[in-house]
Amino acid sequence: MAFNEKIFQSVLSEFEATPEMLREVATNFRKDLQMGLRNPDNSSLRMLKSYVGLPSGNEKGEFLALDFGGTNVRVSRIKLKGSGEFEIVRRVGEPLIVPGEYDYIGKDSTAEQMFDFLAKLIDDAIEGDHDTKFYLGHTFSFPSTQDDLNNARLIIWTKEFATPGVEGEVVNDLLNAALKRRGINNVEPVAVINDTVAVLLSAAYKNAGIYIGSIYATGHNTCYLEPSVHDEKCFGQGGMILNLESGGFMKLTPNRFDMEFDRKSEKPGEQRLEKMASGRYMGELLGMAVAELTGENGKDYGFTSIDMSMMIFDETPNLEKASDIIAKKIGKQLELDDVKKIRELASAIVIRSARLITCSFVGIIWQRAGEGEIEKQHIAIDGSVYEKMPLVKENIAKALAELLGADAAKVDTILDNGGSGLGAAIAAAMAVVDK
């Protein structure tokens, strides 16, 4: 079959992100930041306090880091050496669910089982040493309320977690109880942070000029250092890091595919930026667009962001890899011209994603600069889309240039993967040093 060229151009145009659109989105993001600083209820950004600012980079000592952001949990012993140097002394990790063996995330599990599992991992990380004093930082990447650095109360499970008895509870209270049940009285949890905050702390420990930390992967979120926010319970310097839960930013104009996907989603009317830009949803949007081209509107082909990445990377003469992926998904072999069109469409969706994410960064940069000069800075990003998806890094750079003009030379992005563990250890060090 040959796709109708007029329909193809119409579909492709839906994913265009013009310079005018970018400036409007970045401006609206900054406005939401300003409104959120006055009253978070008036903003689509959550503006959650982390109770940490920037590390000095000279934090020292050996700390435990619990990284709990999904089904695979890791515990590390990390030696901070100061001057941005560190060493991972030991790292252990296990999944919270092994089908047919155990399941600590399902509705038939209990909070005690889950946290006893975490306590066992901690015991493995300290190699059964129940005498040496250890301070623990905890990266806990689920929606929580927090009124100090060590007091995170789970609002609701996400990511298919359903363990009863944890929602509404302070997670480190549950962890402390599990440690005591195991006879571990020498490990003291002292900090709980979000994974974006961990990325920012990790990068800022190693580099100067880090004020923004972001996750750009299956999901999306960003935090930043806000100089105007101060609290006597905040550790660190330069103000306070605010977790924006920016995937929920709503002041965007969705196209018809975005709107249709949102209507069918689990939570319609929520998480607009995430649904338009994160790895979890890009494949779904591509599938909806392809279904329109094939005349099978509404059919779910099951494209993923990994499929998109492989198609865009394909440089074989006749796009054999892309053709095979598409054929498996839609159930028929397409002509080369049609494969090229789907590849172009996948590229457009990725490019739009990178440009929209960049708007959020620029909104923050403008907010921090105020009426003054934009500082020289790096934006720290972790996540598979940023690290591995073709077209992302160069289109972030292009969008920064379009929005910041000459000031774009002062801003770049850096990969900080593995920051969840290091960031938790740094948060623990900041809490202990500043006590």
Residue, then its C-alpha position, 0 to 999 in steps of 0.5 A: m500500500a502507499f500512504n496518502e501524501k496529504i493525510f501523511q503531511s496532515v499527521l506529521s504537522e500535528f507533531e510540529a513544535t514551532p519556535e512560537m509554540l516553544r516560547e509560549v510553553a516556556t513562558n507559561f512554565r515560568k508563570d506556573l513556577q511563579m504562581g506555585l511559589r505564591n500558592p501551589d494550589n494555583s499551579s499545575l506544578r507541585m512545588l514540593k519542598s525537598y528540605v535540601g539545597l546544594p551540597s558543598g562538594n566536600e561532604k565526607g564519610e561512608f554512608l548507606a544509600l537505599d534506592f527504592g524507585g521501582t521493582n528493583v531495589r538497590v542498597s549501596r555503601i558509598k564513601l564520600k571523599g570530598s572535592g566531588e570524589f566518591e567510591i562505591v564500597r559495596r552494592v547489592g540489589e534484588p527485585l521486589i517481585v520474582p514471579g512464582e517465588y515471591d511478590y512484595i508489591g501485590k495487594d496480597s503482600t504486607a508492609e512488613q514483608m516489603f520493609d523486612f525485605l529492604a532491611k535484609l538488603i541493608d543487612d547484606a550491604i553492611e555485611g552483617d555488621h551490627d556495631t558500626k554506626f551507619y547513616l542512611g539516605h533513601t531515594f523514594s520515588f513515589p508521590s509523598t508529602q514531606d515536612d522535613l528531610n527525613n519525613a516522607r509520607l506516601i500519598i499513593w502507590t504508582k508504577e503498579f505497586a499495591t502493597p497494603g499498609v504503606e499509603g499514608e505512612v511515613v516510609n522511614d518509620l516503617l523502615n526503622a521498625a523493620l531494621k529493629r525487627r532484624g536486630i539492626n540498631n546501628v543504621e539510622p535513616v536520616a534523609v528521604i529524597n525524590d529521584t530528581v533531587a538525587v540527580l541534582l545532588s549527585a551532579a552538584y557534588k561533582n560539578a559547579g553550576i548545577y541548578i536543575g536536575s531531571i529524569y527523562a525516561t519512561g516518565h518525566n520529572t524535574c527539580y530545581l534550586e529556588p534561591s528564594v525559598h528558605d526553611e530552618k529545617c533545610f540542609g545545604q546552601g543556595g536556597m531549597i531544591l523544589n520537586l516540581e512533578s513537572g510531568g503534570f504541567m498542563k499549560l500545553t496545547p495537545n494535538r488530536f492524537d494527544m487528546e484521544f490518548d488522554r481520553k483513553s488513559e487511566k487518568p484523563g486530564e492529568q500529566r499532560l507534559e509527561k503524556m506528550a513527551s515521556g518514553r512511556y507514551m511516545g510509542e503509543l502516539l506513533g501507533m495511533a498516527v500509523a493507524e490513521l495512515t493505514g486506515e485502521n483508526g483505533k487499532d493498537y499496534g503496540f509500538t514502544s519507544i525502543d521500537m522508535s529508537m531502533m527505526i531512527f537508528d536504522e541506516t541500512p540501504n532499504l531500512e530493513k530493520a525498520s521494515d521488520i519492526i513495522a511489519k511485526k507490529i502492523g501485521k503486513q510488509l510495507e513499501l519502502d516509501d511508507v517505511k520512510k514515512i513512519r520513520e520520519l513520523a517517529s523522528a518528529i515525535v521524538i523531536r517534539s518531545a525534546r523541544l517540549i522538555t527543553c521549554s520546561f528547562v528554559g522556564i526554570i532558567w528564566q525564573r532563576a535569572g529574574e531580571g539579572e543575567i543568566e548564569k553559566q550552568h549545566i542541566a543534569i539529566d538521567g534517564s534512558v530517553y536522554e541517554k539512548m534515544p537518537l535526536v534528543k540531545e541535539n534537539i535539546a541544544k537546538a531548542l535552547a539556542e532558539l529560546l535563549g539566543a546568545d545566552a544558550a552558550k552558557v547552558d548545556t546538558i550532562l548525563d548523570n546516571g546512577g545519581s539515585g544512589l549517590g544523591a541519597a548518600i549525599a543527602a544523608a551526609m548533609a543531614v548529619v554534617d549540619k545537625 
